[in-house]
């Protein structure tokens, strides 16, 4: 299957992030190089793009799309974005001029039934962004205790029916292990009362999101990675993060706001922490009505950004 991904907030991301044609820029979630194609188009021969992705399919597709077509230096590395500092060290890079994250699952991963991310297509219960990782969705669904499963679905999916869904999953797997996305969707639909399934998103959406986040530890690595990303920026360097749901957006928003504020002492007391602001012009951009109409997946997206002082 061809690696296709429709980049959201593409022009906004490119215009914000790339300010120096000879600068060094890091795309921590390369995907099919949708955003990176825009980044490198603005770079000169002295510029440098480092593209990272834990999905081997993404690296292969991006290499085909970018290699030999732009004047700047390009390094593509298969690695989880939490390990970007080690990658930069290995490449002999200290400070960078921009760093970018497009969080969540790609269109390619969603549309490829064999990857097991989609509740709209039948496939194996996988959901691994890095196919070399050990934990799969099948293990979460079939091996987690009922309480742990409920907590995952509630915490990462904010699913009000988490208790019933976990109960139904455990009851079903006693008869037969769940091995496909269709089987999991069927159990979820049975667990959620018919009246509650009339309105809102697909009944399996929140549970699939929760399991995907658990399998890939998406939220567990996010806060520390954002902090380290800002620490590697040169003066005037920029960070851009596209989020898609409230959990990851809340983390990014809070970390950027804290880095803009600096001092963490109570406002009515003199500062004793000594922390200084490291970011300025923290803000966010949402997709316009036209982009949402053309690509409904953009509806919940938000580009959060900051500039290093």
C-alpha positions in Angstrom: 0.0 0.0 0.0 1.3 3.4 -1.0 2.1 5.7 2.0 -0.3 8.6 1.7 -1.0 11.2 4.3 -2.8 14.4 3.9 -0.8 17.0 5.9 -2.9 19.2 8.1 -2.1 22.9 8.7 0.7 22.5 6.1 1.3 26.0 5.0 0.8 27.4 8.5 3.4 25.0 9.8 6.0 25.7 7.1 5.5 29.5 7.3 5.9 29.5 11.1 8.7 27.1 11.5 11.3 27.8 8.8 12.8 31.3 9.1 16.4 30.6 8.1 17.1 28.9 4.7 20.5 27.8 6.0 19.2 26.6 9.4 18.8 23.1 10.9 15.3 21.8 11.3 14.0 18.6 12.9 10.7 16.9 11.9 10.1 14.4 14.7 7.1 12.8 13.1 8.1 12.5 9.5 5.2 10.3 8.2 5.1 10.5 4.4 7.2 13.7 4.5 4.2 15.9 3.9 5.3 18.7 6.2 8.9 18.1 5.6 8.5 18.5 1.8 7.4 22.0 2.7 10.2 22.6 5.1 13.0 21.5 2.7 11.5 23.5 -0.2 12.4 26.6 1.8 16.0 25.5 2.6 19.1 26.3 0.7 22.1 24.1 0.1 23.4 25.1 3.5 20.2 24.0 5.2 19.7 20.7 7.0 16.6 18.6 7.7 16.6 15.8 10.1 13.5 13.6 9.7 12.5 11.0 12.4 9.8 8.4 12.5 9.5 5.1 14.3 7.5 3.6 11.4 9.8 1.9 8.9 7.1 2.4 6.1 7.2 6.1 6.7 11.0 6.3 6.5 11.0 4.3 3.2 8.2 6.5 1.7 9.9 9.7 2.8 13.3 8.7 1.5 11.7 8.1 -1.9 9.9 11.4 -1.8 12.8 13.6 -0.6 16.2 12.0 -1.8 17.9 13.9 -4.5 15.1 16.4 -5.1 16.2 19.3 -2.8 19.5 21.1 -2.4 19.7 20.9 1.4 21.2 18.1 3.5 18.7 15.5 4.6 19.1 12.8 7.2 16.2 10.3 7.8 16.3 8.1 10.9 13.9 5.4 12.1 13.6 6.2 15.8 10.9 7.2 18.3 10.8 11.0 18.7 11.6 10.7 22.4 15.1 9.7 21.3 15.7 12.8 19.1 18.5 14.1 21.4 20.6 11.0 20.9 20.0 11.2 17.1 21.2 14.8 17.1 24.2 13.9 19.1 25.1 11.1 16.7 24.8 13.6 13.8 27.1 16.1 15.6 24.2 18.6 16.0 23.9 20.8 19.1 21.5 23.7 18.6 18.6 23.6 16.1 16.5 26.4 14.5 13.2 24.6 14.5 11.5 21.4 15.7 8.2 20.0 14.6 5.7 17.3 15.9 2.6 16.1 14.2 1.1 13.9 16.9 -1.2 11.0 16.6 -1.8 8.4 13.8 -1.2 9.1 10.1 -3.7 8.7 7.4 -1.6 5.8 6.0 -1.8 4.0 9.3 -5.5 4.5 9.6 -6.2 3.5 6.0 -4.0 0.4 6.0 -6.3 -2.2 7.6 -3.3 -4.5 8.3 -1.9 -2.1 10.8 -5.0 -2.5 13.0 -5.6 1.2 13.8 -9.0 1.6 12.2 -12.4 0.7 13.6 -13.8 1.2 10.1 -11.8 -1.6 8.5 -11.2 -5.2 9.7 -7.6 -6.1 10.5 -5.4 -7.6 13.1 -5.4 -6.0 16.6 -1.9 -4.5 16.3 -1.8 -0.6 16.5 2.0 -0.5 16.8 3.5 2.7 15.2 6.9 0.9 15.5 6.3 -2.6 14.1 9.3 -3.8 16.1 7.7 -2.9 19.4 6.6 -5.8 21.6 3.3 -4.6 23.0 0.3 -4.9 20.6 -3.4 -4.0 20.9 -4.2 -7.8 21.1 -2.1 -8.1 24.2 -3.8 -5.1 25.8 -7.3 -6.4 25.0 -6.6 -10.0 25.9 -4.1 -9.9 28.7 -4.8 -6.7 30.8 -6.9 -7.3 33.9 -10.4 -5.8 33.9 -9.5 -2.9 36.2 -6.3 -2.0 34.2 -8.2 -2.2 30.9 -11.0 0.0 32.3 -8.4 2.6 33.5 -6.8 2.7 30.1 -10.1 3.2 28.2 -11.2 5.9 30.7 -7.9 7.7 31.0 -6.8 7.8 27.4 -10.2 7.6 25.7 -12.3 9.6 28.2 -14.9 7.0 27.5 -17.9 7.2 29.8 -18.7 3.5 29.2 -15.2 2.3 30.0 -16.4 0.0 32.8 -19.0 -1.7 30.7 -16.7 -2.0 27.7 -13.9 -3.6 29.9 -16.5 -6.0 31.4 -17.8 -7.1 28.0 -14.2 -7.5 26.7 -13.2 -9.7 29.6 -16.4 -11.8 29.2 -15.9 -12.3 25.5 -12.2 -13.3 25.8 -13.1 -16.0 28.2 -15.0 -17.7 25.3 -12.5 -16.7 22.6 -9.6 -14.3 22.4 -10.2 -11.2 20.4 -7.8 -11.1 17.4 -9.3 -8.6 14.9 -10.5 -5.0 15.0 -14.0 -6.1 13.8 -14.3 -8.4 16.8 -13.4 -5.6 19.2 -15.8 -3.2 17.5 -18.6 -5.7 17.9 -17.9 -6.1 21.6 -17.8 -2.3 22.1 -21.1 -1.9 20.3 -22.7 -4.5 22.5 -21.3 -2.8 25.6 -22.6 0.6 24.8 -26.4 0.9 25.2 -28.3 1.5 21.9 -29.6 4.9 23.0 -26.1 6.1 23.7 -24.9 5.1 20.2 -27.3 7.3 18.4 -25.4 10.5 18.6 -21.8 11.5 18.6 -18.7 9.8 17.0 -18.4 6.1 16.2 -18.9 4.1 19.4 -15.5 2.5 19.1 -13.6 5.7 18.4 -12.6 6.5 22.0 -11.7 3.0 22.9 -9.5 2.5 19.9 -7.8 5.9 20.7 -7.2 4.7 24.2 -5.7 1.4 23.2 -3.5 3.0 20.6 -2.1 5.5 23.1 -1.4 2.7 25.6 0.4 0.6 22.9 2.6 3.4 21.8 3.0 5.2 25.2 2.1 8.4 23.3 1.3 10.6 26.4 4.0 9.1 28.7 6.8 10.5 26.6 5.2 13.8 25.5 5.9 16.3 28.3 9.6 15.4 28.7 10.1 15.4 24.9 8.6 18.9 24.5 10.9 20.2 27.3 14.0 18.7 25.7 13.0 20.0 22.3 12.8 23.6 23.5 16.2 23.1 25.3 17.9 22.3 22.0 16.5 25.3 20.2 18.9 28.2 19.3 17.9 31.7 20.2 14.9 32.6 18.0 14.4 28.9 17.2 10.8 27.7 16.9 8.8 24.7 18.1 5.5 23.6 16.5 3.2 20.8 17.7 0.0 19.7 16.0 -2.4 18.0 18.4 -5.6 16.1 17.7 -7.3 15.4 21.0 -7.7 17.0 24.3 -5.3 14.8 26.3 -2.2 15.5 24.2 -3.3 19.1 23.6 -3.6 19.8 27.3 -0.1 18.5 27.9 1.5 20.6 25.1 -0.5 23.7 26.1 0.5 23.4 29.8 4.2 22.8 29.1 4.5 25.6 26.6 2.7 28.0 28.9 5.0 27.1 31.8 8.1 27.6 29.7 6.7 31.0 28.7 5.9 32.0 32.3 9.2 30.9 33.8 8.6 31.4 37.5 6.5 28.7 39.1 6.2 30.3 42.6 2.7 31.3 43.9 1.8 34.6 42.4 1.3 36.3 45.9 4.9 35.4 47.0 8.3 36.6 45.9 10.1 34.4 43.4 12.5 31.9 45.0 12.6 29.3 42.2 14.7 31.5 39.9 13.2 30.1 36.7 13.2 32.5 33.8 10.9 32.4 30.7 12.5 30.5 27.8 9.7 30.9 25.2 7.9 33.9 23.8 4.9 34.3 21.5 3.3 31.1 22.6 0.0 30.6 20.7 -2.1 28.3 18.5 -3.6 28.1 15.0 -6.7 26.1 14.0 -7.6 24.8 10.5 -9.9 27.0 8.5 -13.4 26.0 7.4 -12.2 25.2 3.9 -9.5 22.8 5.1 -11.9 21.1 7.4 -14.4 20.7 4.6 -11.8 19.2 2.3 -10.3 17.0 5.1 -12.7 16.2 8.0 -9.7 14.7 9.9 -8.5 18.3 10.4 -11.5 19.2 12.5 -9.9 18.6 15.9 -6.4 19.7 14.9 -4.5 22.6 16.5 -1.0 23.9 15.9 0.6 25.1 19.1 3.9 27.0 18.9 6.5 29.0 20.7 9.7 30.9 20.0 12.9 30.5 22.0 14.0 33.7 23.8 
